[in-house]
Amino acid sequence: MSPRGHCILSHGFESGPDATKVTALAAAAERLGWSHERPDYTDLDAKHDVSELGDVPVRLQRLLSLARAAATRGPVVLAGSSLGAWISARASLEVPVAALFLMAPPVAMDPAPALEAAAVPTSIVHGWDDELIPASQVVDWARARRARLLLVDDSHRLSGHVAASAEAFATLLAGL
């Protein structure tokens, strides 16, 4: 049986493809019959100081290359955490995607442009106590898009809500 579509799950800065959240999303995708991949951006993160956020343009190009290839085979869903959410949203402007799943998305990330995304079904999980990205910014961004938004009692890492994030991702995929 061929998969329903393909999910590309992008980890955040100074994380990795085996991180807890993207691993949980991969399991949810697999359970629902979606293929998935988790690009590794750790080589890019290692080259830069934390204040520089790694090589964002190269990270975005890496995701775009994977997404373009996947889009030739069927529906694509992009998902990511923090910087992975930012590049997923940006990539959706250049590659047709069925949906976006964004965890702790940086709405403003100087010097990079403000968060933008294609007008596709979008689901967001964000922590009320995110120490890097104020929840109010994410609420405003989600409201303008009419995105599904789950605000949880957690920090930027969302470590207390891995299962809730995977469940929200499964809900998004099931609705496609």
C-alpha positions as CSV (number, residue, x, y, z in Angstrom):
1,M,0.0,0.0,0.0
2,S,1.4,3.4,-0.9
3,P,1.5,6.1,1.7
4,R,-1.2,8.8,1.9
5,G,1.5,11.4,1.6
6,H,4.9,12.4,2.9
7,C,5.8,14.4,6.0
8,I,9.1,16.3,6.4
9,L,9.9,16.9,10.0
10,S,12.4,19.6,10.7
11,H,14.1,19.8,14.1
12,G,15.0,23.1,15.8
13,F,18.3,24.8,16.3
14,E,20.9,22.8,18.2
15,S,18.6,19.8,18.2
16,G,18.7,16.8,15.9
17,P,16.7,14.4,13.7
18,D,16.3,12.0,16.6
19,A,14.9,14.7,19.0
20,T,11.9,13.7,21.1
21,K,9.3,15.9,19.4
22,V,10.1,15.0,15.7
23,T,10.4,11.4,16.7
24,A,6.9,11.5,18.2
25,L,5.6,13.2,15.1
26,A,7.2,10.5,12.9
27,A,5.5,7.8,14.9
28,A,2.1,9.6,14.5
29,A,2.6,10.0,10.7
30,E,3.5,6.3,10.4
31,R,0.5,5.2,12.4
32,L,-1.7,7.1,9.9
33,G,-0.1,5.7,6.8
34,W,2.1,8.7,5.9
35,S,5.8,8.3,5.0
36,H,8.2,10.6,6.7
37,E,11.8,11.9,6.9
38,R,13.7,13.9,9.4
39,P,16.4,16.0,7.8
40,D,19.6,16.5,9.7
41,Y,20.7,20.1,10.1
42,T,23.2,19.6,12.9
43,D,26.1,20.2,10.6
44,L,24.8,23.7,9.9
45,D,24.1,24.5,13.6
46,A,27.6,23.4,14.7
47,K,29.2,26.0,12.4
48,H,27.7,29.0,14.2
49,D,27.3,30.7,17.5
50,V,23.9,30.4,19.2
51,S,23.1,34.0,18.5
52,E,23.5,33.4,14.8
53,L,21.1,30.5,14.5
54,G,23.2,28.5,12.2
55,D,23.1,28.8,8.5
56,V,19.4,29.6,7.9
57,P,19.5,30.0,4.1
58,V,21.3,26.7,3.6
59,R,18.9,25.0,6.0
60,L,16.0,26.4,4.0
61,Q,17.5,25.3,0.7
62,R,18.1,21.8,2.1
63,L,14.4,21.6,3.1
64,L,13.2,23.0,-0.2
65,S,15.2,20.4,-2.1
66,L,13.6,17.5,-0.1
67,A,10.1,19.1,-0.4
68,R,10.3,19.6,-4.1
69,A,11.4,15.9,-4.6
70,A,8.6,14.7,-2.3
71,A,5.9,16.9,-4.0
72,T,6.5,15.0,-7.3
73,R,5.3,11.8,-5.6
74,G,2.2,13.1,-3.8
75,P,0.9,15.3,-0.9
76,V,3.5,16.9,1.4
77,V,3.1,18.1,4.9
78,L,5.9,20.2,6.5
79,A,6.3,20.2,10.2
80,G,8.9,21.7,12.4
81,S,9.9,23.0,15.8
82,S,11.2,26.5,16.4
83,L,13.7,27.2,13.6
84,G,12.4,24.1,11.9
85,A,8.9,25.6,12.1
86,W,10.2,28.9,10.5
87,I,11.9,27.1,7.6
88,S,8.8,24.8,7.1
89,A,6.6,27.9,6.8
90,R,9.0,29.7,4.5
91,A,9.3,26.6,2.3
92,S,5.5,26.4,1.9
93,L,5.7,29.6,-0.1
94,E,7.8,27.9,-2.7
95,V,6.6,24.3,-2.8
96,P,3.0,23.1,-2.8
97,V,2.2,21.6,0.5
98,A,-1.0,20.0,1.9
99,A,-0.6,21.4,5.4
100,L,1.8,22.9,8.0
101,F,2.4,21.8,11.6
102,L,4.4,24.4,13.6
103,M,5.7,24.0,17.1
104,A,7.0,27.1,18.9
105,P,7.2,29.1,15.7
106,P,9.4,32.2,15.7
107,V,7.0,34.9,14.4
108,A,9.9,37.4,14.3
109,M,13.5,36.3,13.9
110,D,15.9,39.1,13.2
111,P,17.6,39.5,10.8
112,A,15.4,37.0,8.9
113,P,12.1,38.1,7.5
114,A,8.9,37.8,9.7
115,L,7.2,34.4,9.6
116,E,5.2,33.9,6.4
117,A,3.5,30.7,5.1
118,A,1.2,29.5,2.3
119,A,-2.5,29.6,2.9
120,V,-2.9,25.9,3.8
121,P,-4.4,24.1,6.8
122,T,-2.0,25.0,9.7
123,S,-1.8,23.7,13.2
124,I,0.4,25.3,15.9
125,V,1.5,24.2,19.3
126,H,3.0,26.9,21.5
127,G,3.9,27.3,25.2
128,W,2.3,30.0,27.3
129,D,5.7,30.4,29.0
130,D,7.9,30.3,25.9
131,E,11.0,32.3,27.0
132,L,12.0,33.1,23.4
133,I,8.8,33.7,21.5
134,P,5.9,35.5,23.3
135,A,2.7,33.6,23.1
136,S,0.8,36.8,22.2
137,Q,2.8,37.1,19.0
138,V,1.9,33.5,18.0
139,V,-1.8,34.1,18.9
140,D,-1.9,37.2,16.7
141,W,-0.2,35.3,13.8
142,A,-2.5,32.3,14.1
143,R,-5.6,34.5,14.4
144,A,-4.8,36.3,11.1
145,R,-4.5,32.9,9.4
146,R,-7.4,31.2,11.3
147,A,-4.9,28.5,12.2
148,R,-5.6,25.8,14.7
149,L,-3.7,26.8,17.9
150,L,-3.0,24.7,20.9
151,L,-1.5,26.8,23.8
152,V,0.0,24.7,26.5
153,D,1.5,25.3,30.0
154,D,5.1,24.9,28.9
155,S,8.3,26.6,27.8
156,H,9.9,26.9,24.3
157,R,11.0,23.3,24.3
158,L,7.5,22.0,24.8
159,S,9.1,19.0,26.6
160,G,6.0,18.5,28.8
161,H,3.7,18.3,25.8
162,V,5.4,15.9,23.4
163,A,2.4,13.5,23.4
164,A,-0.1,16.4,23.0
165,S,2.0,17.7,20.1
166,A,2.0,14.3,18.4
167,E,-1.8,14.1,19.0
168,A,-2.3,17.5,17.4
169,F,-0.2,16.5,14.4
170,A,-2.2,13.3,14.0
171,T,-5.4,15.3,14.1
172,L,-4.1,17.5,11.3
173,L,-3.0,14.5,9.2
174,A,-6.3,12.7,9.8
175,G,-8.2,15.8,8.5
176,L,-6.4,15.8,5.2
